[in-house]
């Protein structure tokens, strides 16, 4: 189904707000994984504001769709969305990553409402997702499991063990989305540990592969819909993104995998985000 102009406007405005919320949360926390939080923003906005079957008033609702943020360091970009959806009071984010706060840099599923699994050690999210998808099948439930992975995370062997299992069991209720921003903590993926040809690797493991622009909703939403309707096995969307998207001095800069903002950088970051959306 084509994305309507109204839906496009709603998602774009929400992404604008969430990116500024990420900057604010970075200020409160004193620092965080800024680059990946901004690159994943449009993916999570599309899921949470258009596709997920969830009820924030019932975070443990048995029939809800599951989201596993395997790239758990993206928590500083995930928590603002959960707050905005009503899982908890946004004011609580002022204590993000502070001593005694329920919000650690990697969100804890036992402490933060709306988080389906604690993640952080890369490579574990997809195995968890395979288990959830198998569980849904055994219980004869039709909820979906979405697993958001990083591209640097593709270096982990557990990703490929889980991918093999998902293919074997033909888990059509499992959708992987790779935030392919081309950078990991130590630099460009192609320099640290080249993961290309990524799509062909996933195809070789029996997954349907969909390539998409991870920032353009007119491309990303049809990709998600294609994945939802695919029933012959698991599907992965390779979402091509930009690290630090929206903040010009962070974009495609590995050093902004993790960083903090002073008053001057904060002002420049907000101005850059506003400028990007003024042109949309």
C-alpha positions as CSV (number, residue, x, y, z in Angstrom):
1,X,0.0,0.0,0.0
2,X,1.4,3.4,-1.0
3,X,2.4,5.8,1.8
4,X,-0.2,8.6,1.9
5,X,0.9,12.2,2.0
6,X,-0.6,12.5,5.5
7,X,1.3,9.4,6.7
8,X,4.6,10.7,5.2
9,X,4.1,14.1,6.9
10,X,3.3,12.4,10.3
11,X,6.4,10.2,10.2
12,X,8.6,13.0,9.0
13,X,7.5,15.3,11.8
14,X,7.8,12.6,14.4
15,X,11.4,11.8,13.2
16,X,12.2,15.5,13.5
17,X,11.0,15.5,17.1
18,X,12.7,12.2,18.0
19,X,16.1,13.4,16.7
20,X,15.9,16.5,18.9
21,X,14.8,14.3,21.8
22,X,17.9,12.2,21.2
23,X,20.1,15.3,21.4
24,X,18.3,16.3,24.6
25,X,18.8,12.9,26.2
26,X,22.5,13.0,25.2
27,X,22.8,16.3,27.2
28,X,21.0,14.8,30.2
29,X,23.2,11.7,30.2
30,X,26.4,13.5,29.6
31,X,27.1,11.5,26.5
32,X,26.1,8.4,24.5
33,X,26.1,6.5,21.3
34,X,25.0,9.5,19.2
35,X,25.9,8.2,15.7
36,X,24.0,5.0,15.8
37,X,21.1,6.5,17.6
38,X,20.6,9.0,14.8
39,X,21.1,6.5,12.0
40,X,18.4,4.1,13.4
41,X,15.9,6.8,14.1
42,X,13.8,6.6,11.0
43,X,13.7,2.8,11.2
44,X,12.3,2.9,14.7
45,X,9.9,5.7,13.9
46,X,8.4,3.8,11.0
47,X,7.9,0.7,13.1
48,X,6.5,2.4,16.2
49,X,4.3,5.0,14.5
50,X,3.0,2.9,11.6
51,X,3.5,-0.9,11.8
52,X,3.8,-2.3,15.3
53,X,0.8,-4.0,16.9
54,X,1.5,-2.8,20.5
55,X,-0.3,-1.2,23.4
56,X,1.9,1.0,25.7
57,X,-0.8,0.7,28.4
58,X,-0.2,-3.0,28.4
59,X,3.6,-3.5,27.9
60,X,3.3,-7.2,28.7
61,X,0.3,-7.8,26.4
62,X,0.9,-11.4,25.2
63,X,-0.2,-10.7,21.6
64,X,2.0,-7.7,21.0
65,X,4.7,-7.5,18.3
66,X,8.2,-7.9,19.7
67,X,11.1,-5.5,19.0
68,X,14.6,-6.6,19.8
69,X,17.2,-3.8,19.5
70,X,20.2,-6.1,19.1
71,X,22.4,-3.1,18.7
72,X,21.7,-2.3,22.3
73,X,24.0,0.7,22.4
74,X,21.3,2.5,20.4
75,X,19.3,2.8,23.7
76,X,19.8,6.6,23.9
77,X,17.8,6.7,20.7
78,X,15.3,4.0,21.7
79,X,14.2,5.4,25.1
80,X,12.9,8.7,23.7
81,X,10.6,6.8,21.4
82,X,9.3,4.6,24.2
83,X,8.7,7.7,26.3
84,X,6.9,9.4,23.5
85,X,4.7,6.4,22.9
86,X,3.6,6.5,26.6
87,X,5.5,3.6,28.1
88,X,6.8,5.9,30.8
89,X,7.1,9.6,31.7
90,X,9.5,11.5,29.5
91,X,10.7,13.3,32.6
92,X,12.4,10.1,33.7
93,X,14.9,10.5,30.8
94,X,16.6,13.3,32.7
95,X,18.3,10.6,34.7
96,X,19.4,8.6,31.7
97,X,22.6,6.7,32.6
98,X,22.9,8.3,36.0
99,X,23.6,6.3,39.1
100,X,20.4,4.6,40.3
101,X,18.5,5.3,37.1
102,X,16.6,2.4,35.4
103,X,18.0,3.7,32.1
104,X,21.5,2.4,31.5
105,X,23.3,3.0,28.3
106,X,22.0,-0.4,27.2
107,X,18.3,-0.6,28.1
108,X,17.4,-3.3,30.6
109,X,14.2,-5.2,29.8
110,X,13.6,-5.8,33.5
111,X,13.7,-2.1,34.3
112,X,12.4,-0.3,31.3
113,X,8.8,-0.8,30.1
114,X,8.5,-1.5,26.4
115,X,11.9,-3.2,26.1
116,X,11.4,-6.8,25.1
117,X,14.9,-8.0,25.9
118,X,18.1,-6.7,27.4
119,X,20.8,-6.3,24.8
120,X,24.3,-4.9,24.5
121,X,26.6,-7.8,23.8
122,X,26.5,-7.7,20.1
123,X,25.2,-10.7,18.2
124,X,22.8,-11.9,20.8
125,X,19.6,-10.1,19.5
126,X,19.0,-12.3,16.5
127,X,19.3,-15.6,18.5
128,X,16.7,-14.2,21.0
129,X,14.5,-13.2,18.1
130,X,14.7,-16.7,16.6
131,X,13.5,-18.0,19.9
132,X,10.6,-15.6,20.1
133,X,9.5,-16.4,16.6
134,X,9.6,-20.1,17.3
135,X,7.7,-19.4,20.5
136,X,5.0,-17.6,18.6
137,X,4.6,-20.5,16.2
138,X,4.4,-23.1,19.0
139,X,1.7,-21.0,20.7
140,X,-0.1,-20.5,17.4
141,X,0.2,-16.7,17.7
142,X,0.5,-14.3,14.8
143,X,2.6,-11.6,16.4
144,X,5.8,-10.6,14.6
145,X,9.3,-10.3,15.9
146,X,11.5,-7.5,14.5
147,X,15.3,-7.6,15.2
148,X,17.2,-4.3,14.6
149,X,20.9,-5.1,14.1
150,X,24.0,-3.0,13.4
151,X,26.3,-3.5,10.4
152,X,29.4,-4.0,12.6
153,X,27.5,-6.6,14.5
154,X,27.5,-8.7,11.3
155,X,31.0,-9.8,12.4
156,X,29.5,-11.9,15.2
157,X,29.2,-15.7,14.6
158,X,26.0,-15.9,16.6
159,X,24.3,-13.8,13.9
160,X,25.0,-16.4,11.3
161,X,24.1,-19.4,13.5
162,X,20.8,-17.8,14.2
163,X,20.3,-16.9,10.6
164,X,20.8,-20.5,9.6
165,X,18.3,-21.7,12.2
166,X,15.7,-19.1,11.1
167,X,16.0,-20.4,7.6
168,X,15.8,-24.0,8.7
169,X,12.6,-23.4,10.6
170,X,11.2,-21.1,7.8
171,X,10.4,-18.3,10.3
172,X,8.2,-16.0,8.2
173,X,7.2,-14.2,11.4
174,X,10.8,-12.9,11.9
175,X,12.0,-9.7,10.2
176,X,15.6,-8.5,10.5
177,X,16.5,-4.9,9.8
178,X,20.2,-3.9,9.5
179,X,21.1,-0.3,10.3
180,X,23.8,-0.3,7.6
181,X,25.5,3.0,8.4
182,X,28.9,1.7,7.2
183,X,30.7,2.4,10.5
184,X,31.4,0.6,13.8
185,X,33.1,1.7,17.0
186,X,36.7,1.6,15.5
187,X,36.1,3.0,12.1
188,X,34.6,2.1,8.7
189,X,33.3,-1.5,8.6
190,X,35.2,-2.1,5.3
191,X,38.4,-1.3,7.1
192,X,37.8,-3.1,10.4
193,X,36.2,-6.2,9.1
194,X,34.6,-6.0,5.6
195,X,31.0,-7.4,5.7
196,X,30.2,-7.1,1.9
197,X,28.7,-8.5,-0.1
198,X,26.2,-8.4,2.8
199,X,23.0,-9.1,0.8
200,X,24.5,-12.1,-1.0
201,X,25.6,-13.5,2.4
202,X,22.0,-13.3,3.8
203,X,20.6,-14.8,0.6
204,X,23.1,-17.7,0.9
205,X,21.7,-18.3,4.4
206,X,18.2,-18.6,2.9
207,X,16.7,-15.2,3.8
208,X,14.8,-13.0,1.5
209,X,16.8,-9.7,1.2
210,X,15.3,-6.3,0.6
211,X,17.5,-3.3,0.1
212,X,16.2,0.1,1.1
213,X,17.1,3.7,1.9
214,X,16.8,3.7,5.7
215,X,16.0,7.4,5.8
216,X,13.4,7.7,3.0
217,X,9.9,6.6,4.2
218,X,8.7,6.3,0.6
219,X,11.3,3.5,0.2
220,X,11.5,2.2,3.8
221,X,7.8,1.7,4.4
222,X,7.2,-0.4,1.2
223,X,10.3,-2.5,2.3
224,X,8.7,-3.2,5.7
225,X,5.4,-4.0,4.1
226,X,7.0,-6.4,1.7
227,X,8.8,-8.1,4.6
228,X,5.6,-8.4,6.6
229,X,3.7,-10.0,3.7
230,X,6.5,-12.5,2.8
231,X,5.5,-15.9,4.0
232,X,8.1,-18.3,2.6
233,X,10.7,-17.8,5.4
234,X,12.6,-15.1,7.3
235,X,13.3,-11.7,5.7
236,X,16.0,-9.1,6.3
237,X,15.9,-5.4,5.2
238,X,19.3,-3.9,4.6
239,X,18.5,-0.3,5.5
240,X,21.2,2.0,4.0
241,X,21.7,4.8,6.5
242,X,24.1,7.5,7.5
243,X,25.9,7.5,10.9
244,X,24.8,10.6,12.8
245,X,22.1,11.4,10.3
246,X,20.8,15.0,10.7
247,X,23.7,16.4,12.6
248,X,26.1,17.6,9.9
249,X,29.3,17.4,12.0
250,X,28.5,13.9,13.1
251,X,27.5,12.4,9.7
252,X,29.9,9.6,8.5
253,X,32.3,10.3,11.4
254,X,33.4,7.2,13.3
255,X,34.4,9.4,16.3
256,X,30.7,10.1,16.9
257,X,30.0,6.4,17.6
258,X,30.1,7.7,21.2
259,X,30.4,11.3,22.3
260,X,29.1,14.1,24.4
261,X,27.8,17.6,23.6
262,X,28.8,21.0,25.1
263,X,26.6,24.0,24.8
264,X,28.0,25.1,21.4
265,X,27.8,21.6,19.9
266,X,24.2,21.2,21.2
267,X,23.2,24.5,19.5
268,X,24.8,23.4,16.3
269,X,23.2,20.0,16.4
270,X,19.7,21.3,16.9
271,X,20.2,23.9,14.1
272,X,21.5,21.2,11.8
273,X,18.5,18.9,12.5
274,X,16.0,21.8,12.0
275,X,17.7,22.8,8.7
276,X,17.5,19.2,7.4
277,X,13.7,19.1,8.1
278,X,13.1,22.6,6.8
279,X,14.1,21.2,3.4
280,X,11.7,18.3,3.5
